[in-house]
Amino acid sequence: MLKNIRVADYMQKGELAVTPEMDTGHVVDFLIAHQLTGCPVVDINHQLVGFISEHDCIRSLTSSSYYGDDSEPVSSLMSSEVLSVSPDDSIFELAQRMQQQKPKTYPVVEAGQLVGVITRHDVLKAIAQTVFKAK
């Protein structure tokens, strides 16, 4: 039953992303406002070019506050190797991947375009609703 549930059924739709030019302060505000642990970075054509996490921001902010430096741009902090999923991927398979890999948030990409994100919280909700509904 769980294998039939797709990422599209539980993902957060829309472009929950930042751009490479944004500074760390804006990214922190964005992550807090959207209750995300990280988010995709997209270029002007809405193509996925990276991912920035809370960890990246904390490291940057503690360094800049200690040394009195300006906030860094996302492009200097983001990871350019991004694990993503498709809206048609199985929640069950994603849950298994999440047990093996570090990301807590995955960009959801369709035809090269970012269409949303899915978090561990979203996956947990999908599993819980399925398991408890089945009982």
C-alpha positions in Angstrom: 0.0 0.0 0.0 2.8 2.4 0.9 4.6 1.7 -2.3 1.6 3.3 -4.2 1.9 6.7 -2.5 3.9 9.2 -4.6 6.0 12.1 -3.6 3.5 14.4 -5.4 0.9 13.4 -2.8 2.8 14.8 0.1 5.4 17.3 -1.3 5.2 21.0 -0.5 4.3 22.5 -3.9 5.7 25.7 -5.4 9.1 27.0 -5.7 10.5 27.0 -2.2 13.9 28.1 -3.3 16.5 30.8 -3.1 18.9 32.2 -5.7 22.7 32.1 -5.7 22.9 35.9 -5.3 21.0 36.0 -2.0 22.9 36.7 1.1 22.9 34.5 4.1 20.6 36.7 6.2 17.8 36.5 3.6 18.2 32.7 3.4 18.0 32.3 7.2 14.8 34.4 7.1 13.4 32.2 4.3 14.3 28.9 6.1 12.7 30.1 9.3 9.6 31.5 7.6 9.0 28.2 5.8 10.1 25.9 8.6 12.7 24.2 6.4 16.1 22.7 7.3 17.4 23.6 3.9 16.2 24.6 0.5 17.1 24.3 -3.2 19.0 27.0 -5.0 17.7 27.9 -8.5 19.0 30.0 -11.4 17.1 32.6 -13.3 15.6 29.8 -15.5 14.3 27.9 -12.4 16.9 25.2 -12.9 18.2 23.5 -9.8 21.8 24.6 -9.3 22.4 23.8 -5.6 21.2 23.3 -2.1 21.8 25.3 1.1 21.2 24.0 4.6 20.8 25.4 8.1 24.2 23.9 8.8 25.7 26.0 5.9 24.0 29.2 7.3 25.0 28.6 10.9 28.6 28.0 9.9 28.6 31.2 7.8 26.9 33.4 10.4 29.1 32.3 13.3 32.2 32.9 11.2 31.0 36.3 10.0 29.9 37.5 13.4 33.2 36.4 15.0 35.3 38.0 12.3 33.0 40.9 11.7 32.6 40.0 8.0 29.7 40.7 5.7 27.2 38.0 5.0 28.2 35.6 2.3 26.2 35.0 -0.9 24.5 31.6 -1.3 26.7 30.7 -4.2 29.7 30.5 -1.9 28.0 28.3 0.7 25.7 26.0 -1.3 26.4 22.5 -2.3 26.3 22.0 -6.0 25.8 18.2 -5.8 22.1 17.9 -5.1 20.0 14.8 -4.5 16.6 15.3 -5.9 13.4 13.3 -6.5 10.6 13.2 -9.0 7.0 13.8 -8.1 6.3 10.3 -9.4 8.8 8.6 -7.0 7.4 6.3 -4.3 7.2 7.7 -0.7 8.3 4.2 0.4 11.4 4.3 -1.7 12.2 7.8 -0.6 11.8 6.8 3.0 14.4 4.0 2.4 16.8 6.5 0.8 16.4 8.9 3.7 17.5 6.2 6.1 20.7 5.8 4.1 21.5 9.4 3.0 21.9 12.6 4.9 19.4 15.1 3.4 16.4 16.0 5.4 14.9 17.9 2.5 14.8 16.9 -1.1 14.1 19.2 -4.1 11.3 17.7 -6.3 12.2 18.2 -9.9 10.0 17.5 -13.0 11.3 18.0 -16.6 14.3 19.9 -15.2 12.2 22.4 -13.2 11.8 22.7 -9.5 8.2 22.0 -8.6 8.5 21.7 -4.8 10.3 20.1 -1.9 9.7 17.1 0.3 11.0 16.8 3.9 11.4 14.0 6.3 8.4 15.4 8.2 6.3 15.1 5.0 7.5 11.5 4.5 6.8 10.7 8.2 3.3 12.1 7.8 2.7 10.0 4.7 3.8 6.8 6.4 1.9 7.5 9.6 -1.3 8.3 7.8 -1.0 5.1 5.7 0.0 2.8 8.6 -2.6 4.1 11.1 -5.3 4.3 8.4 -4.7 0.6 7.5 -5.3 -0.5 11.1 
